[in-house]
Amino acid sequence: MHKLTRLTGVVSALALAVTGCNVRLRDTTPAELPANDALGMYEVSAALSRDMLVTPGSVYVFALGDRQRVALSPAADGTHWRGFYSVRCSSSFPLQFVLEWKQLFEVQQQLLPARPRQVRLSEAPQPRELRIDTSGAAPRGGWQGVVRYRFVTAPRVEITGAHIEPLSGAPGDVAAARALAVLTALPLTVSCGDYAELQLSSAAARARGVLVVELDHPSLARWTTQVEFAPK
């Protein structure tokens, strides 16, 4: 009976030890990242902790989403993992993690979270100001300038409208905006990563106003660029 009691105690202790074999992961990827169309690669990361009975070299972490399975690399101490996820022409991407580790004689696997979360991608700021030099004699048809916009978080973007507004309701600003006009025919459709060019003209050597651009972009429906024509 004494031997049986001792054996039962050993089995119970082993059961507790097996229960304690666990790996925990915390997603440390930001909720939003600036869009980067040049590379189309975004860093995803996670913090990891493990119980003592989990062999360090037996742990693997993968990022999942949009038919991708990206192996993450650990830091020297194995507590932080990072990898690069490929995305182009999208305003967000889904993210989940798969944990794999060896627990005694079995390989364990866990998917976190149960449903993927969306990491948002934000467009780089579009031009806020444009200054056109009107030094010298007036060209035929007036002075002209071009504002360039570039969008990388949607496959295609359509500029549905563009017009000039005065900087303010002051008489001087209202008068200064009258000389400005948008020459580009609209709507204008541009593919992801390409430049959309809006050509402007001024009938006066000195003019200023606000170019208001309307778009069908999923997260950017309106943009304003302050425009000034003036000699240097």
C-alpha positions in Angstrom: 0.0 0.0 0.0 2.9 2.4 0.8 4.5 1.7 -2.6 1.1 2.3 -4.3 0.7 5.6 -2.5 4.2 6.7 -3.5 3.6 5.7 -7.1 0.3 7.6 -7.1 2.1 10.7 -5.9 4.7 10.5 -8.6 2.0 10.1 -11.3 0.1 13.1 -9.9 3.3 15.2 -9.9 4.0 14.2 -13.5 0.4 15.1 -14.5 0.9 18.6 -12.9 4.2 19.0 -14.7 2.6 18.1 -18.1 -0.2 20.5 -17.4 2.4 23.2 -16.8 3.9 22.7 -20.3 2.6 25.8 -22.1 3.6 28.6 -24.5 2.0 32.0 -24.4 2.1 34.6 -27.3 1.2 38.3 -27.3 0.7 40.1 -30.7 2.9 43.2 -30.7 2.2 44.3 -34.3 0.8 47.9 -34.3 -2.9 48.3 -35.2 -1.9 50.6 -38.1 1.2 50.9 -40.2 2.3 53.5 -42.8 1.9 52.1 -46.4 5.1 51.3 -48.1 4.6 50.5 -51.8 8.3 50.5 -52.6 8.9 47.2 -50.8 5.4 46.1 -50.0 6.7 44.4 -46.8 5.4 45.0 -43.3 6.9 43.8 -40.1 4.8 41.7 -37.8 5.9 40.8 -34.4 5.0 38.9 -31.2 6.2 38.5 -27.7 6.5 34.9 -26.4 6.9 33.2 -23.0 7.2 29.5 -22.2 7.2 27.2 -19.3 10.4 25.5 -18.2 9.4 22.1 -19.6 9.0 23.5 -23.2 12.3 23.0 -25.0 13.5 26.4 -26.4 14.6 25.1 -29.7 11.3 23.3 -30.3 9.1 26.5 -30.5 8.1 27.9 -33.9 6.0 30.9 -34.7 4.2 31.7 -38.1 2.1 34.6 -39.3 -0.9 33.7 -41.4 -3.2 35.7 -43.8 -4.2 35.9 -47.4 -2.7 32.6 -48.4 0.6 33.5 -46.7 2.4 31.5 -44.0 5.4 33.5 -42.9 8.0 32.0 -40.5 9.0 34.5 -37.8 12.6 34.6 -36.5 13.3 34.8 -32.7 15.6 37.2 -30.8 18.6 35.6 -29.0 16.6 35.0 -25.8 13.5 33.7 -27.7 11.1 36.1 -26.2 10.5 38.3 -29.2 9.7 37.1 -32.7 9.5 39.1 -36.0 8.9 38.6 -39.7 7.8 40.4 -42.8 4.4 40.1 -44.4 3.9 41.0 -48.1 1.0 43.2 -49.1 0.4 45.5 -52.0 -2.4 47.8 -53.1 -4.6 47.1 -50.0 -5.7 49.3 -47.1 -5.4 46.4 -44.6 -4.3 42.8 -44.1 -5.5 40.0 -41.9 -3.2 38.6 -39.2 -3.1 35.5 -37.1 -0.3 33.6 -35.5 0.4 29.8 -35.4 2.4 28.5 -32.4 4.1 25.1 -32.6 6.0 23.6 -29.8 7.2 20.2 -28.5 5.5 19.1 -25.2 7.3 15.9 -24.0 6.7 13.5 -26.9 4.0 15.4 -28.8 4.0 18.5 -31.0 1.4 21.0 -29.9 -0.2 23.7 -32.1 -2.3 26.8 -31.3 -3.9 29.4 -33.6 -4.1 33.0 -32.1 -6.5 34.8 -32.2 -9.4 32.5 -33.2 -10.3 35.0 -35.9 -7.8 37.2 -37.8 -7.6 40.8 -36.9 -7.1 43.5 -39.5 -3.9 45.6 -39.5 -4.7 48.9 -41.2 -2.3 50.5 -43.8 -2.4 54.3 -44.0 -1.6 56.3 -47.1 1.4 58.6 -47.1 0.3 62.3 -46.9 -0.5 63.8 -50.3 0.9 67.2 -51.3 -0.4 69.9 -49.0 1.2 72.8 -50.9 2.2 73.7 -54.4 4.1 76.9 -55.4 4.5 77.8 -59.1 7.1 80.3 -60.2 5.7 83.0 -62.5 8.9 85.0 -63.0 9.4 86.4 -66.5 7.0 87.1 -69.3 3.5 85.6 -69.2 3.3 82.4 -71.4 0.6 82.0 -73.9 -2.5 80.7 -72.1 -1.2 81.8 -68.7 1.0 80.0 -66.2 0.6 76.3 -65.6 1.6 73.9 -62.9 1.0 70.2 -62.0 0.0 68.6 -58.7 0.9 64.9 -58.4 -1.0 62.4 -56.2 0.0 58.8 -55.6 -2.1 56.1 -53.9 -0.8 52.7 -52.8 -3.6 51.2 -50.6 -6.2 50.5 -53.3 -5.9 48.7 -56.7 -7.4 51.7 -58.5 -8.4 55.2 -57.4 -10.7 57.6 -59.3 -10.4 61.3 -58.8 -14.1 62.2 -59.3 -13.8 65.9 -59.0 -11.5 68.9 -58.4 -12.1 72.6 -58.0 -10.6 75.7 -56.6 -11.8 77.5 -53.5 -10.5 80.7 -51.9 -8.2 80.4 -48.9 -10.9 82.3 -46.9 -14.0 84.5 -47.3 -11.9 87.6 -47.2 -12.3 89.8 -50.4 -8.6 89.5 -51.2 -8.5 85.7 -51.0 -11.7 85.5 -53.1 -10.2 87.7 -55.8 -6.9 85.8 -55.7 -8.6 82.5 -56.4 -10.6 83.7 -59.5 -7.5 83.4 -61.7 -7.0 79.7 -61.0 -8.5 76.8 -63.0 -8.2 73.0 -63.2 -7.4 72.0 -66.8 -7.3 68.2 -66.4 -10.4 66.4 -67.6 -12.2 64.4 -64.9 -12.9 61.8 -63.7 -9.3 60.6 -63.8 -8.5 57.0 -62.9 -5.1 56.0 -61.6 -3.7 52.5 -60.9 -2.0 51.6 -57.6 1.5 53.2 -57.3 1.1 55.4 -60.4 0.9 59.2 -60.3 -2.3 61.1 -61.0 -1.4 64.5 -62.4 -3.8 67.5 -62.1 -2.8 70.4 -64.3 -3.6 73.9 -63.1 -3.5 77.2 -64.7 -3.4 80.8 -63.6 -4.4 83.8 -65.6 -2.5 86.1 -63.2 1.1 86.2 -62.1 -0.1 86.3 -58.5 -2.9 84.0 -57.5 -3.7 81.6 -54.7 -6.4 79.3 -53.6 -7.1 75.8 -52.3 -7.4 72.8 -54.7 -10.1 70.5 -53.4 -9.9 66.9 -54.7 -12.7 64.4 -54.4 -11.9 60.7 -54.6 -13.5 57.2 -54.4 -10.6 56.0 -52.2 -11.9 53.8 -49.4 -10.2 55.8 -46.6 -9.5 59.2 -48.3 -12.6 60.8 -49.8 -11.3 64.4 -49.9 -8.0 66.1 -50.0 -7.0 69.8 -50.2 -3.7 71.3 -51.5 -2.9 74.9 -51.1 -1.8 76.4 -54.4 0.1 79.6 -55.0 1.3 81.2 -58.3 3.8 83.9 -57.7 7.2 85.2 -58.9 10.3 84.2 -56.9 
